[in-house]
Amino acid sequence: MRKPRDFDAELKALEDKARQLKRRKVQQLGELVIATGADQLSADELAGALVAIAETKDISKREAWAKRGAMFFESRSRRTATASQRNPRSAPAQPGGPQSPAGGTGSQ
């Protein structure tokens, strides 16, 4: 006979995992705001800009913003790689080189 599933335990585990993912997403968004320099904006300015972006239906604008974002991440990874090459003790070597922009720092 099969052992009955503990749905309550499974549900609790899924809820815990969802909370962890949400916390990580919030932390990554905060890090992104700081990395882009957007932390210099007031909360109202930042919220207004994000609302405007979210409401934009113009595909060409969204594509341009996506390109600019990809360039931002590429330039950051190049700067990090250059800095670690100059000072090899500052960062441990990572197999496979720097992460691509799609490597998980974006929102999900």
Residue pairs with C-beta under 8 A, 6 or more apart in sequence:
21 108
25 107
25 108
28 105
28 107
29 107
32 105
33 39
33 46
35 76
36 72
38 46
38 49
41 49
53 65
56 62
69 101
70 101
73 101
73 105
74 101
77 98
77 99
77 100
77 101
78 98
80 91
80 98
81 97
81 98
83 90
83 91
84 90
84 91
99 105
